[in-house]
């Protein structure tokens, strides 16, 4: 997988996270707090700049009450 392609995957994930967060009417800080991660790390995920672990993705899925597969 090329770096450019990987970036597109992370950007797509970030867009989904932002959509679910906004639908839940939560701030980035609140999502990060409930997921036990730093707000800057979460913000970088929304911008597609981070490659989160599966553990973090599962925490976010719980916090944002995402019923379908996030990954």
LINJO-V928480 format. One record per residue. RES is the residue in three letters. BURIAL is I if it has 24 or more other C-alpha atoms within 12 Angstrom, else O. Layout:
RES:BURIAL
RES:BURIAL
This chain:
UNK:O
UNK:O
UNK:O
UNK:O
UNK:O
UNK:O
UNK:O
UNK:O
UNK:I
UNK:I
UNK:I
UNK:O
UNK:I
UNK:I
UNK:O
UNK:I
UNK:I
UNK:I
UNK:O
UNK:I
UNK:I
UNK:O
UNK:O
UNK:O
UNK:O
UNK:O
UNK:O
UNK:I
UNK:O
UNK:O
UNK:I
UNK:I
UNK:O
UNK:O
UNK:I
UNK:O
UNK:I
UNK:O
UNK:O
UNK:O
UNK:I
UNK:I
UNK:I
UNK:I
UNK:I
UNK:I
UNK:I
UNK:I
UNK:I
UNK:I
UNK:I
UNK:I
UNK:O
UNK:O
UNK:O
UNK:I
UNK:I
UNK:O
UNK:O
UNK:I
UNK:I
UNK:I
UNK:I
UNK:I
UNK:O
UNK:O
UNK:O
UNK:O
UNK:O
UNK:I
UNK:O
